Amino acid sequence: MRTFRLFIYVCNQTKYSIFLTVYLAALLMYYQIKNNIDLDQLSIFDFLSDLNGIMGLTNKNVMIFILIPIICLTVLLIMKQEETYNKIIKLPSRKSVWNKHVIISLVYIFLLTFTLVFGGYIIGGLIFGFDNKWIGNNGQITVLLNENKIPNPEHYLDKLSTFNILIIIFSTKFLCLSIVALITGIIKTIIKNSSLTLLCICIYSYIDAMYLNPSLFINKSIIDVNNWLNLRSVLINNMYFIILLFAVYLIGRELYSRKDYQN
């Protein structure tokens, strides 16, 4: 019952943020695809995560310019609401404050990612049809495998079922965006300035996605055709995200154990 109340609380606190994110992401994605690709050639999954790793509701451009800034703003607003004196005094310790931030952030990211991926799948299906055109006879991945004369193309195509693609996109984006949310809390705790925190997150995200090689985490969440043909790379990146997420959690907990609050 307590978990359900928390879920409803996070829904109420973040519903406008989620709707705004999805609307802006869909708008940006639509104009990118309309100006660059013949709509008749698109698969439903190009709407979510195109094979170049740039367009779609969950790939590079939307991540950098929409998802991460709005997530950062939302987390900062939640922190401001949750760190009032009347709420903090009810918690047993400083670490409990951080743990509550983490739980709320993870629920928020889960809701946002679920809405983007599965809501985007439904919307994309209504526009482009629900067929998985990537692995059809004339699909982009099938054609690529045949043009490069890769042996046993069925070995790759069988792994790219609709279910597998959706789960891979969801898990990868959820883990990466969860790290962004927790790092936002850590930076805010260190520099104590929301505007500067937002600026730091946005600048770093752009640099990580566009210039860093190897990437720390943003670019590792971008899934392109090379990842789809080598799903082991996605698994390795997701294992890395889990370790990094746990490390970020521990750093934040330690910082909060020494944090001073003023009434």
C-alpha positions as CSV (number, residue, x, y, z in Angstrom):
1,M,0.0,0.0,0.0
2,R,2.9,2.3,0.9
3,T,4.6,1.6,-2.4
4,F,1.4,2.3,-4.3
5,R,1.0,5.6,-2.6
6,L,4.5,6.5,-3.5
7,F,3.9,5.6,-7.1
8,I,0.8,7.8,-7.2
9,Y,2.7,10.6,-5.5
10,V,5.4,10.5,-8.2
11,C,2.9,10.4,-10.9
12,N,1.2,13.5,-9.6
13,Q,4.5,15.3,-9.2
14,T,5.9,14.5,-12.6
15,K,2.9,14.1,-14.9
16,Y,3.4,17.5,-16.6
17,S,7.1,16.9,-17.0
18,I,6.5,13.5,-18.7
19,F,3.8,14.9,-21.0
20,L,6.0,17.8,-22.0
21,T,9.0,15.6,-22.6
22,V,7.0,13.2,-24.8
23,Y,5.4,16.0,-26.8
24,L,8.7,17.8,-27.5
25,A,10.6,14.6,-28.2
26,A,7.9,13.5,-30.7
27,L,7.9,17.0,-32.3
28,L,11.6,17.0,-32.7
29,M,11.7,13.5,-34.0
30,Y,8.9,14.1,-36.5
31,Y,10.7,17.1,-38.1
32,Q,14.0,15.2,-38.2
33,I,12.5,12.2,-40.0
34,K,10.3,14.3,-42.3
35,N,13.3,16.3,-43.5
36,N,15.7,13.4,-43.9
37,I,14.0,10.2,-44.8
38,D,11.2,8.9,-47.1
39,L,8.4,8.0,-44.7
40,D,7.4,5.0,-46.7
41,Q,10.7,3.4,-45.9
42,L,10.4,3.8,-42.1
43,S,9.8,1.0,-39.6
44,I,8.0,1.5,-36.4
45,F,11.3,1.3,-34.6
46,D,12.8,4.2,-36.5
47,F,10.2,6.2,-34.6
48,L,11.8,5.0,-31.4
49,S,15.5,4.6,-32.2
50,D,16.7,4.9,-35.8
51,L,19.6,2.7,-37.0
52,N,22.0,5.7,-37.2
53,G,21.6,6.3,-33.5
54,I,20.7,10.0,-34.1
55,M,16.9,10.3,-34.6
56,G,13.9,8.8,-32.9
57,L,12.2,9.3,-29.5
58,T,15.1,7.8,-27.5
59,N,18.3,8.5,-29.5
60,K,21.0,11.1,-29.5
61,N,19.3,14.4,-30.5
62,V,16.3,13.9,-28.3
63,M,18.5,12.7,-25.4
64,I,20.7,15.7,-25.5
65,F,18.3,18.5,-26.2
66,I,15.1,17.4,-24.5
67,L,15.3,14.4,-22.2
68,I,18.3,15.3,-20.1
69,P,17.5,19.0,-19.6
70,I,13.9,18.3,-18.6
71,I,14.9,15.4,-16.3
72,C,17.5,17.6,-14.7
73,L,14.9,20.4,-14.1
74,T,12.3,17.9,-12.8
75,V,14.8,16.3,-10.3
76,L,15.9,19.7,-9.1
77,L,12.2,20.7,-8.5
78,I,11.5,17.5,-6.6
79,M,14.6,18.0,-4.4
80,K,13.4,21.5,-3.6
81,Q,10.0,20.2,-2.6
82,E,11.3,17.3,-0.6
83,E,14.0,19.1,1.3
84,T,11.8,21.5,3.2
85,Y,12.2,21.4,6.9
86,N,8.8,19.9,7.6
87,K,9.5,16.9,5.4
88,I,13.2,16.4,6.4
89,I,12.4,16.3,10.1
90,K,10.1,13.3,9.6
91,L,12.9,11.2,8.2
92,P,15.2,9.2,10.6
93,S,18.6,10.3,9.1
94,R,20.3,12.3,6.3
95,K,20.8,9.1,4.4
96,S,17.1,8.6,4.4
97,V,16.7,11.9,2.6
98,W,19.0,10.7,-0.2
99,N,17.3,7.3,-0.3
100,K,13.9,9.0,-0.8
101,H,15.3,11.1,-3.6
102,V,16.7,8.0,-5.3
103,I,13.4,6.1,-5.0
104,I,11.4,9.1,-6.4
105,S,13.9,9.7,-9.2
106,L,13.9,6.0,-10.2
107,V,10.1,5.8,-10.3
108,Y,10.0,9.1,-12.3
109,I,12.6,7.8,-14.8
110,F,10.7,4.5,-15.0
111,L,7.4,6.3,-15.8
112,L,9.1,8.6,-18.4
113,T,11.0,5.8,-20.1
114,F,7.9,3.5,-20.2
115,T,5.8,6.3,-21.7
116,L,8.4,7.1,-24.3
117,V,9.2,3.6,-25.4
118,F,5.8,1.8,-25.2
119,G,3.7,4.9,-25.9
120,G,6.0,5.7,-28.8
121,Y,5.6,2.2,-30.0
122,I,1.8,2.6,-30.1
123,I,2.0,6.0,-31.8
124,G,4.6,4.8,-34.3
125,G,2.5,1.8,-35.0
126,L,-0.5,3.9,-35.9
127,I,1.6,6.0,-38.2
128,F,3.9,3.4,-39.9
129,G,2.2,0.1,-39.0
130,F,3.2,-2.5,-36.4
131,D,5.2,-4.7,-38.7
132,N,8.9,-5.0,-37.8
133,K,10.2,-3.8,-41.1
134,W,13.8,-3.9,-40.0
135,I,13.9,-7.7,-40.5
136,G,11.5,-8.0,-43.4
137,N,12.6,-9.1,-46.8
138,N,13.4,-5.6,-47.8
139,G,14.1,-4.3,-44.3
140,Q,17.1,-2.1,-43.6
141,I,18.9,-4.7,-41.5
142,T,18.1,-7.6,-43.9
143,V,19.4,-5.6,-46.9
144,L,22.6,-4.6,-44.9
145,L,23.3,-8.2,-44.0
146,N,22.8,-9.3,-47.6
147,E,24.9,-6.5,-49.2
148,N,27.8,-7.3,-46.9
149,K,27.4,-11.0,-47.6
150,I,27.3,-11.8,-43.9
151,P,26.9,-15.6,-43.4
152,N,23.8,-16.9,-41.5
153,P,21.8,-13.7,-41.5
154,E,19.0,-15.5,-39.7
155,H,21.3,-15.7,-36.7
156,Y,21.1,-11.9,-36.4
157,L,17.5,-11.4,-37.5
158,D,16.0,-14.0,-35.1
159,K,17.3,-12.0,-32.2
160,L,15.6,-8.8,-33.3
161,S,12.0,-9.7,-32.5
162,T,9.7,-6.8,-31.5
163,F,9.8,-7.9,-27.9
164,N,13.6,-8.0,-27.7
165,I,13.9,-4.6,-29.4
166,L,11.5,-2.9,-27.0
167,I,13.1,-4.4,-23.9
168,I,16.6,-3.5,-25.1
169,I,15.6,0.1,-25.8
170,F,13.7,0.4,-22.5
171,S,16.4,-1.1,-20.2
172,T,19.2,0.9,-21.8
173,K,17.5,4.2,-21.6
174,F,16.1,3.6,-18.1
175,L,19.6,2.8,-16.7
176,C,21.3,5.8,-18.5
177,L,18.6,8.3,-17.5
178,S,18.6,7.0,-13.9
179,I,22.3,7.8,-13.7
180,V,21.6,11.3,-15.0
181,A,18.9,11.9,-12.4
182,L,21.2,10.8,-9.5
183,I,24.2,12.7,-10.8
184,T,21.9,15.8,-10.9
185,G,21.2,15.3,-7.2
186,I,24.9,14.9,-6.4
187,I,26.0,18.0,-8.3
188,K,23.3,20.1,-6.7
189,T,24.4,18.9,-3.3
190,I,28.0,19.9,-4.1
191,I,27.6,23.3,-5.7
192,K,24.3,24.3,-4.1
193,N,23.0,26.1,-7.2
194,S,20.2,24.8,-9.4
195,S,21.0,26.9,-12.4
196,L,24.6,26.0,-12.4
197,T,23.7,22.3,-11.9
198,L,21.5,22.4,-15.0
199,L,24.2,24.1,-17.0
200,C,26.8,21.5,-15.9
201,I,24.6,18.6,-16.8
202,C,23.6,20.0,-20.2
203,I,27.2,20.9,-21.2
204,Y,28.6,17.6,-20.1
205,S,25.9,15.6,-21.8
206,Y,26.6,17.4,-25.1
207,I,30.3,16.8,-24.8
208,D,29.9,13.2,-23.8
209,A,27.6,12.4,-26.7
210,M,29.4,14.4,-29.4
211,Y,33.1,14.3,-28.6
212,L,34.2,11.9,-25.8
213,N,35.7,8.6,-26.9
214,P,35.3,6.5,-25.0
215,S,32.1,8.0,-23.6
216,L,31.4,7.9,-19.9
217,F,27.8,7.0,-20.2
218,I,25.6,9.2,-22.5
219,N,27.0,7.9,-25.8
220,K,27.0,4.4,-24.5
221,S,23.2,4.5,-24.3
222,I,22.9,5.4,-28.0
223,I,21.9,2.3,-29.9
224,D,22.8,2.2,-33.6
225,V,23.0,-0.6,-36.3
226,N,26.3,-1.8,-35.0
227,N,24.8,-2.5,-31.6
228,W,21.8,-4.2,-33.1
229,L,24.1,-6.6,-35.0
230,N,26.2,-7.2,-31.8
231,L,23.8,-7.4,-28.9
232,R,26.6,-8.4,-26.6
233,S,27.8,-4.8,-26.8
234,V,24.5,-3.7,-25.5
235,L,24.6,-6.2,-22.6
236,I,28.1,-5.1,-21.7
237,N,27.0,-1.4,-21.7
238,N,24.0,-2.2,-19.5
239,M,26.1,-4.1,-17.0
240,Y,28.4,-1.1,-16.9
241,F,25.4,1.2,-16.3
242,I,24.3,-0.9,-13.4
243,I,27.7,-0.7,-11.7
244,L,27.9,3.0,-12.4
245,L,24.4,3.6,-11.1
246,F,25.3,1.8,-7.8
247,A,28.5,3.7,-7.5
248,V,26.7,7.0,-8.0
249,Y,24.1,6.0,-5.4
250,L,26.9,5.3,-2.8
251,I,28.6,8.6,-3.6
252,G,25.3,10.5,-3.1
253,R,24.6,8.6,0.2
254,E,28.0,9.5,1.5
255,L,27.6,13.2,0.6
256,Y,24.1,13.3,2.2
257,S,25.4,11.7,5.4
258,R,27.5,14.9,5.9
259,K,25.0,17.4,4.5
260,D,23.8,20.3,6.8
261,Y,20.3,21.6,6.6
262,Q,19.1,25.0,7.7
263,N,15.6,25.7,8.9
